Amino acid sequence: MLVGQWLGLLDGAQDLGPQSARVLRFLSREPQLAAYASAREIAERAGVNTSTVVRTAQQLGFEGWPALRRQLRGHYIASMASGEVDGPPAGAADVDEAAAALRQDAVNIQVLITDDTTAAIRRMATAIDAARRTLIIGSGLAETPAGVLGHLGAVTGRDMRVASGSALALSAQVSLLGDGDCLLMVNVWRLLRVMPPLAELAKERGATVCVITDLHASPLAAVADHVVVAPIESGRPTPSLTAMVAVAQAVIAALPVTPEAVRAVGRVEQLWQRLGLMDDNA
């Protein structure tokens, strides 16, 4: 049974007030996120307060959000293992899933275009530009926007490196940071346990901590000097990275275009040509 169907059959599901109904709709629409999120994270995504999430769980017959989440997670994992997926809404058999995904990505990008977000991006870029070096950490899905930041930053002549390896390796790399350095963490969806302690370590050593995440309520935000939040809603079993990558590109775009940066791009282009890496005759 799909998560949305299971939720709809719970006692009290048909008698919820407007705010609790918003929570239920979010849980049905984004079970892959809800299965591992805290009540505060659900509240942020559903546009309600945390107490509403708790009350919703109780109205559905559970002691609280953790109890509902355990049951929801079990149903979500079982539905995925059996190959069940949510189909189009009733009466929408002609829904173009590709077009729907693009429309959702367009919405996610539009959400970013606010004065607060662009100001946060500029502050983050200023911190990176002032840093002696920037270490970038992003695991799992976050490796994609982290890779964009590292590659484009290096091409423009900045010491921006993507950390790699196990938690032990990451901790060793963070331990080398100090005053004048920057740690840039990118987190998508679920948070690795090692990330907050690594951010705290960098802060203790005097580094500036920047975070790109999908939640204002992320534990990383409490440690960070600069935070940019990007939506990852997709309506599918996996999050969308479009807005997150857009933030990465916007941070790079906000870095000053200095004569040295222009020369650095030229040197990289010359090196690629010298090494014969590109097939310009294709």
C-alpha positions in Angstrom: 0.0 0.0 0.0 1.3 3.5 -0.9 2.0 5.9 1.9 -0.7 8.3 0.8 -3.3 5.6 0.7 -2.2 4.4 4.2 -2.4 7.9 5.6 -5.8 8.4 4.2 -7.2 5.3 5.9 -6.0 6.4 9.4 -8.6 7.2 12.0 -9.1 10.9 12.0 -7.6 11.6 8.6 -10.9 12.9 7.2 -11.6 15.1 10.2 -8.4 17.3 10.3 -8.5 21.0 10.4 -6.9 23.2 7.6 -3.4 23.3 9.2 -3.3 19.6 10.0 -4.6 18.8 6.5 -1.6 20.7 5.1 0.7 18.4 7.1 -1.1 15.3 5.8 -0.9 16.5 2.2 2.8 17.1 2.6 3.4 13.6 4.1 1.4 12.1 1.3 3.2 14.1 -1.4 6.8 13.8 -0.1 7.0 10.5 1.9 10.7 10.1 1.1 11.5 13.3 3.0 8.9 12.8 5.7 10.2 9.3 6.5 13.4 10.7 8.1 12.5 14.3 9.0 12.1 15.9 12.4 8.8 17.5 13.4 10.5 20.9 13.0 11.6 20.0 9.5 8.1 18.8 8.5 6.7 22.1 9.9 9.0 24.2 7.9 8.2 22.3 4.6 4.5 22.2 5.2 4.3 25.9 6.3 2.9 25.3 9.8 4.4 25.3 13.3 5.9 22.4 15.0 3.1 21.9 17.5 0.7 21.5 14.5 2.8 18.5 13.3 2.7 17.0 16.8 -1.1 17.5 17.1 -1.6 16.0 13.6 0.2 12.9 14.6 -1.9 12.7 17.8 -5.2 13.2 15.8 -4.2 10.3 13.6 -3.9 8.0 16.7 -0.2 8.2 17.4 1.6 9.4 20.6 3.5 12.0 18.7 5.5 12.7 15.5 8.3 10.1 16.2 5.7 7.3 16.4 4.0 8.4 13.2 7.3 8.7 11.5 8.3 5.2 12.4 5.1 3.8 10.9 5.4 6.1 7.8 9.0 5.0 7.2 8.1 1.4 7.4 5.3 1.8 4.8 7.5 4.0 2.6 10.3 1.4 2.6 7.9 -1.4 2.0 6.3 0.4 -0.9 9.6 1.1 -2.5 10.8 -2.5 -2.0 7.7 -3.8 -3.7 8.1 -1.5 -6.6 5.0 0.6 -5.8 5.1 4.2 -6.9 2.5 7.0 -6.7 0.8 7.4 -10.0 -0.8 10.6 -11.5 -3.9 11.9 -9.6 -7.2 10.5 -10.6 -8.5 11.9 -13.9 -5.0 13.0 -14.8 -3.8 10.1 -16.9 -2.4 12.4 -19.5 0.0 14.2 -17.0 3.4 14.7 -18.6 5.8 13.7 -15.8 8.8 15.3 -17.4 6.9 18.6 -17.8 5.7 18.4 -14.2 9.3 17.9 -13.0 10.4 20.9 -15.0 7.6 23.0 -13.6 8.5 22.0 -10.1 12.1 22.9 -10.7 11.0 26.3 -12.1 9.0 26.8 -8.9 12.0 25.9 -6.8 14.2 28.4 -8.6 11.5 31.1 -8.3 11.4 30.5 -4.5 15.2 31.4 -4.4 14.7 34.8 -6.1 14.1 36.9 -3.0 16.1 39.8 -1.6 17.0 37.8 1.5 18.4 34.8 -0.5 20.4 36.9 -2.9 21.8 38.9 -0.1 22.8 35.7 1.7 24.5 34.4 -1.5 26.4 37.7 -1.8 27.6 37.5 1.8 28.7 33.9 1.3 30.6 34.8 -1.8 32.3 37.7 0.0 33.4 35.3 2.8 34.8 32.8 0.2 36.6 35.6 -1.7 38.2 36.8 1.5 39.3 33.3 2.6 42.8 32.0 2.0 41.3 28.7 1.0 37.9 27.0 1.0 37.2 23.4 1.9 33.9 22.1 0.5 32.1 19.1 2.0 29.1 17.5 0.4 28.2 13.8 0.6 25.7 11.8 -1.3 23.4 14.0 -3.5 25.3 17.0 -2.2 28.4 15.9 -4.1 26.9 17.4 -7.2 26.5 21.0 -6.1 29.8 20.7 -4.1 31.5 19.6 -7.3 30.2 22.5 -9.2 31.5 24.9 -6.5 34.9 23.2 -6.4 35.4 23.0 -10.2 34.3 26.6 -11.0 36.1 28.0 -8.1 39.4 26.3 -9.1 39.0 27.4 -12.7 38.8 31.0 -11.6 42.0 30.7 -9.6 40.7 30.3 -6.1 41.8 27.6 -3.7 38.5 25.8 -3.4 38.8 22.1 -2.9 36.2 19.4 -2.4 37.0 17.2 0.5 36.7 13.5 0.0 37.0 10.2 1.8 35.7 8.7 5.0 34.6 10.6 8.1 38.1 10.0 9.4 39.6 11.6 6.3 37.2 14.5 6.4 38.0 15.3 10.0 41.7 15.3 9.2 41.1 17.8 6.3 39.0 20.0 8.5 41.6 20.0 11.2 44.0 21.8 8.9 41.7 24.8 8.6 42.4 27.9 10.7 42.0 31.7 10.8 41.5 33.1 7.3 40.0 29.8 5.9 36.5 28.8 5.0 34.5 25.6 5.4 31.6 25.4 2.9 29.2 22.6 3.7 26.5 21.4 1.3 23.7 19.3 2.7 20.7 17.7 0.8 17.9 15.9 2.6 19.3 13.6 5.3 22.2 14.9 7.5 25.2 12.8 8.1 26.0 12.7 11.9 29.6 13.8 11.3 28.6 17.1 9.6 27.7 19.3 12.7 30.8 18.2 14.7 33.0 19.0 11.7 31.4 22.4 11.4 31.9 23.1 15.1 35.6 22.0 14.7 36.1 24.4 11.9 34.5 27.2 13.9 36.7 26.5 16.9 39.8 26.7 14.7 38.8 30.1 13.5 37.5 29.3 10.0 34.4 30.9 8.6 31.6 28.3 8.2 29.2 28.6 5.2 26.2 26.2 4.7 24.0 25.5 1.7 21.1 23.4 2.9 17.4 22.7 2.2 16.2 23.6 5.6 16.2 26.7 7.8 16.0 24.3 10.7 19.1 22.4 9.8 21.5 21.8 12.8 24.2 23.2 10.6 22.5 26.6 10.5 23.1 27.0 14.2 26.9 26.8 13.7 27.2 28.6 10.4 28.2 32.2 9.8 26.4 32.3 6.4 23.4 30.1 5.3 21.6 29.8 2.0 18.5 27.6 1.9 17.4 26.0 -1.4 14.2 23.9 -1.9 14.6 20.4 -3.1 10.9 19.4 -3.6 10.3 17.2 -6.5 7.1 15.2 -6.0 9.1 12.1 -6.9 11.0 9.5 -4.7 14.2 11.5 -4.9 14.9 15.2 -4.2 15.5 17.7 -7.0 19.0 19.3 -7.1 18.2 22.0 -9.6 17.8 24.9 -7.0 20.8 23.7 -5.0 23.0 23.7 -8.1 21.6 27.1 -9.1 22.7 28.4 -5.7 26.2 27.0 -6.2 26.4 28.8 -9.6 25.1 32.0 -8.1 27.7 31.9 -5.4 30.4 31.6 -8.0 28.8 34.3 -10.1 28.8 36.7 -7.1 32.6 36.3 -6.7 34.5 39.4 -8.0 35.8 39.1 -11.6 39.3 40.3 -11.0 42.1 40.5 -13.5 43.7 37.5 -11.8 40.5 35.5 -12.1 40.4 36.2 -15.8 44.1 35.2 -16.2 43.4 32.0 -14.2 40.6 31.0 -16.6 43.0 31.6 -19.5 45.7 29.5 -17.9 43.3 26.6 -17.4 42.1 26.9 -21.0 45.7 26.8 -22.2 46.4 23.8 -20.0 43.4 21.9 -21.4 44.6 22.7 -24.9 48.1 21.6 -24.1 47.0 18.3 -22.7 44.6 17.7 -25.6 41.7 17.1 -23.3 39.0 18.7 -25.6 37.9 17.6 -29.0 37.2 21.0 -30.5 36.7 19.5 -34.0 33.8 17.3 -32.9 
